Amino acid sequence: MNIALLLKDLQVTASDRQRIHDRIRVALTRFTPLIRGLTVTISDENGWRGGVDKKCRLVVRLHAGTVVVNEQAEAVLAAVTRAAERAARTVARVHHRAVDTRQAVPRVGRVGRASLDPPGSEEVF
């Protein structure tokens, strides 16, 4: 799974980048065949003032549509973890709806020979 990571007004260490990738992979690995692309945008809204201002936005492009999840927390990894978990639940829901829709389409059954013959055309021996 290819993850595009964008950072806005924020610097993270190489180990934090790896943790971010790992948390997203753990949450979304089971959906890898369904995912066409994944973009993670992390930003710090208040800068040096602190507070609950680390935002994580996950955009998951699927074959069945696009899932966008936004989460906010005091720490970067907390925001990423919550966003990844929400994205996994949402992707599962979208996938199950797509599968249910395909199965709900009525199938054309086989028509028996007797139903093709007009009434009164039975053979008598």
GIGI-V495524 format. One record per backbone hydrogen bond with DSSP energy under -1.0 kcal/mol. NH is the residue of the N-H (numbers start at 0). CO is the residue of the C=O. E is the energy in kcal/mol with one decimal. If there is no record, write none. Layout:
nh=NH co=CO e=E
nh=NH co=CO e=E
//
This chain:
nh=3 co=37 e=-2.7
nh=5 co=39 e=-3.4
nh=7 co=41 e=-2.9
nh=16 co=12 e=-2.2
nh=17 co=13 e=-2.1
nh=18 co=14 e=-2.2
nh=19 co=15 e=-2.5
nh=20 co=16 e=-2.4
nh=21 co=17 e=-2.6
nh=22 co=18 e=-2.6
nh=23 co=19 e=-1.9
nh=24 co=20 e=-2.5
nh=25 co=21 e=-2.7
nh=26 co=22 e=-1.6
nh=27 co=23 e=-2.2
nh=28 co=24 e=-1.8
nh=30 co=27 e=-1.5
nh=31 co=28 e=-1.8
nh=33 co=30 e=-1.6
nh=34 co=30 e=-1.2
nh=35 co=60 e=-3.6
nh=36 co=60 e=-1.4
nh=38 co=58 e=-2.4
nh=39 co=3 e=-3.4
nh=40 co=56 e=-2.6
nh=41 co=5 e=-2.8
nh=42 co=54 e=-2.3
nh=43 co=7 e=-1.4
nh=44 co=52 e=-2.4
nh=48 co=45 e=-1.5
nh=49 co=46 e=-1.2
nh=52 co=50 e=-2.0
nh=53 co=72 e=-2.4
nh=54 co=42 e=-2.7
nh=55 co=70 e=-2.8
nh=56 co=40 e=-2.7
nh=57 co=68 e=-2.7
nh=58 co=38 e=-2.7
nh=59 co=66 e=-3.2
nh=60 co=36 e=-2.8
nh=61 co=64 e=-3.3
nh=62 co=33 e=-1.2
nh=66 co=59 e=-2.9
nh=68 co=57 e=-2.5
nh=70 co=55 e=-2.4
nh=72 co=53 e=-2.2
nh=78 co=74 e=-1.9
nh=79 co=75 e=-2.4
nh=80 co=76 e=-2.5
nh=81 co=77 e=-2.3
nh=82 co=78 e=-2.2
nh=83 co=79 e=-2.7
nh=84 co=80 e=-2.2
nh=85 co=81 e=-2.3
nh=86 co=82 e=-2.6
nh=87 co=83 e=-2.2
nh=88 co=84 e=-2.0
nh=89 co=85 e=-2.4
nh=90 co=86 e=-2.9
nh=91 co=87 e=-2.2
nh=92 co=88 e=-2.1
nh=93 co=89 e=-2.7
nh=94 co=90 e=-2.6
nh=95 co=91 e=-2.6
nh=96 co=92 e=-2.2
nh=97 co=93 e=-2.1
nh=98 co=94 e=-2.5
nh=99 co=95 e=-2.7
nh=100 co=96 e=-2.3
nh=101 co=97 e=-1.8
nh=102 co=98 e=-2.0
nh=103 co=99 e=-1.5
nh=115 co=112 e=-1.1
nh=116 co=112 e=-1.0
nh=120 co=117 e=-1.5
//
